[in-house]
Amino acid sequence: MSDRKNMKLFALNSNQEIAQKIAQAVGVPLGKLSSRQFSDGEIQVNIEESVRGYDVYIIQSTSFPVNNHLMELLIMVDACVRASAHSINVVLPYFGYARQDRIASPREPLTAKLVANMLVKAGVDRVLTLDLHAVQVQGFFDIPVDNLYTVPLFAKHYCDKGLLGSDVVVVSPKNSGVKRARSLAEYLDAPIAIIDYPQDDATRNEGYIIGDVEGKKAILIDDILNTGRTFSEAAKIVEREGATEIYAVSSHGLFVEGAAELLDNTKIKEILVTDSVATKEKTPKNVRYITASELIGDAIVRIHERKPVSPLFAYNKKK
């Protein structure tokens, strides 16, 4: 605890609630700053206390409005550089633009790499984030990146509810999420299933299941809950194939474009997400939030005290 006197935490405007919880977990109060917009949309940030010689941790999710929050973060980093902070560590509970991690067709940008370059060029020394859309995004940064996993948090929740064993099946609603589904399934001692779609099925109505869900409680798992369409279609398919109960879990809940209404019309009993995003959108009636603040706070303390962060990466190991 004594070493934390050289640490300062600041929260920008994307998610004040999780920032307060992280500060409480770390045991350091949030620093004072002001951030405002001029009438034309320009952002101005003022740090209202000295950061000279301090290790600064800036908490900001680049969620909606993504570009405003990203620009606010870059401006804050520049302010810390010019105020002679010893190190600048960015805490991204949700990293927007991470989905643009590859060039899938001609003349597409690699935007995740662009954003990584912007952060590094601005003066960031380290990034701490939560469940990147693709783990290879860590390699886009020329600085250390710690990517924390939410699966152990979700596993504890379901174990406490008694959702484990052979009566449960963890379902990946798309074949790209198999690793995530397998990791949760290992914690729950449950089998997995995968929903796949024909290549030419633009409407995604002809999905089929690889695995068995009949007579089981199905847990759908994904990393980003955006419009809700993936979970909605997957719920119809597992219900059709005989699942007795349906649950859904996602690391980041964006809930855009009427996701709440869409998901409220499904048979999903509970939708579990972390508090990485403070959405202003309407959320489904059955959504339940689980905080990632203690996990992130623990990681910040370990980084600052130069202790291993690897014990927090128990992605495929039971505690």
Secondary structure, 3 states (H helix, E strand, C coil): CHHHHHEEEEECCCCHHHHHHHHHHHCCCECCEEEEECCCCCEEEEECCCCCCCEEEEECCCCCCHHHHHHHHHHHHHHHHHCCCCEEEEEECCCCCCCCCCCCCCCCCCHHHHHHHHHHHHCCCEEEEECCCCHHHHHHCCCCEEEECCHHHHHHHHHHHCCCCCCEEEEECCHHHHHHHHHHHHHHCCCEEEEECCCCCCCCCCCEEECCCCCCEEEEEEEEECCCHHHHHHHHHHHHCCCCEEEEEEEEECCCCCHHHHHHCCCEEEEEEECCCCCCCCCCCCEEEECCHHHHHHHHHHHHCCCCCHHHCCCCCCC
